[in-house]
Amino acid sequence: MHNHIQRLHQLASKPDRLIVGLMSGTSLDGLDVALCRISNAGLSSKIELLEFTTVDYDHTYRQRIKSVFSKRQVDLQQLCLLNPWIGTLHGNMVLRCLEQWGVRPEQVDLIASHGQTVYHAPKSEHQLENYPNATLQIGDGDHLACAAGIITLSDFRQKHLAAGGEGAPLAVYGDYLIFASPKQNRVMLNMGGIANLTYLPSSMDASAVFSTDVGPGNTLMDAYMQQHFNQNYDANAAVAGSGEVSGPLLKALQQNSFFALPFPKTTGPELFNLDYLARAQAASQTENLDHQDVMATLNQFSANMIALALKRCADKLGDYHLYASGGGYHNPLLMENIAKQVSAVPIHSTAELEIDPDAKEAVLFAVLANECVAGGKDKFSNINEGIPDITMGKVSFYD
């Protein structure tokens, strides 16, 4: 037996594993790094979030990623170069975090790396009959493993595609293992660049679980702030809160066939971007709106689409408890606009379930890595809802 395979066997046999989960989202604000201790696997998994931080990206990172991000035509050499560059950079970021936390790299069993999404292309959007669903994350796992000196699992989304899914949302797997409860129906709402939700029935019946993207979370607001205010995001909704919602623009923004598609569905900044906004402004003759009014309208747009999806859940599924996470949770105006429309359902934080709302996605990838190495016993799928029973993650050894 190769010593690498023997090492994986040893990791699988341990009562618990120390795993670093990494998440780099479409907002390009930074790398979320979560140090987790995970015992057991499957529905018996117990997760302890030991440390969490977001390592801010500098201007160079953002500009390099934006040169290939969500673009149909890119410099192929640049894309090729970024793949190892990001992997090595993320590996070094992990080492710096571990040093700050007083943890030696050899104490860590695994790194679970989401990578950096640069393009998401479900068939519902590319409309090319002879091509499948596709998505692309860069940040090579081999380079990350070599930089950090830690076994790394990466590129999780490709197996989901290969099994007939759209490569997203993957949160459903971790949501089910971590948050499903026999005591209450739960909806886990994550508001990153794109908003998605997972429904978890108290029956614990996997065939009743579903997860879906619902539309823009922060992506349009962040892009507009970066273009017009030279800020990465609208801190405390200061800009949106000083504006007025434009009815004509809001109506135009909401006129897209994506919102009428049945669940599950996926999307990304390839659809919801500044070009999308420009077309809506042209259609509604609102090109001369003040920037504050545009931001107020984009905030209301995201809230409306999230609330619409939640109402569709309630109509089909009855009472549930709502737990929110992601950057959007910190936008007070967005939360207020959602709460007004789902007033019968209080919005809780995943912190009440002992997971930092900012760390949730990074933790979920740590859970997927744990399942890849030590799980596989509790089968979980709902093929009718695009949730295939699969093991995700490609293993990279550091030597």
C-alpha angles and dihedrals in degrees: 000000000000112000089238091059090044089053091053089050090052091050091050090051096052118104089233140005133216106226131178112213118202128196127178111180137197091264088073091212098130150305115288109217119191123182107205136181107209122187126193118349143248116023088344092062116130116196126198115185102213101174138000137182141152113230105212118233117231127229092266093058093048094048094047093050093044089056089069103018116123092338123136091207119045141155100271092205090055091051091048092050095047094058096069093030093059093044092054093042092052090048091054091046089055091052092052091050092049090050091052090050094048093243121137116224091236089061091062116086101194145001117216110202125189092187126209117302111224100167137013118191117175115178090247087069107030092045093199108145098206097047129077132225110291142184134174129211120178130199104099115239094215092056091046092050093048093047094049099033090228131116106259133203115200147150093055097164099065095072090053089055093045090054092054102269129120095247091253155120093021092167089090093076096053093037090057094047096043107030110025109117133187088213100064145009108250137197115198109204118193119188110194123133086312121030119231136171139201124206115213116187120212087232086074085222106155091203089065095051119101138170131194145165111247103190139278120354110171101334099098094039092049093047091050093048091050093049100044107022103029088234126123094227143351100273111215088350088278094153098039090044091058094053138074125240114249110221095201093049093045091052092050092049091054094053101095130117091229091076092057094052115108122249130298104052138137136212142162147185087298085081105021104054140115091283088058089052092047092053091049091050091049092049091049096039091236099127091124098055117133112258091243091056091049090052092048089052094047089051091052090045093056091045093050094051092046091048091047091055092047091051090051088054092050093048091054102032110030125217120010142160115245122218120184133200141161133067093303089066087072094054103095095194093050091050091047092050091050094044092054090059098044097036093149091063117062113218113233130187122242084237085082086063091049096257119112106239090226092051098045099100094045089049091050091058090050087055091051090052090050090052092050092054104030107012137065095113099096105060114215126182144126104187092182088064097043096262108129122191100249145141112234134201137064115239120231120187119206096224 
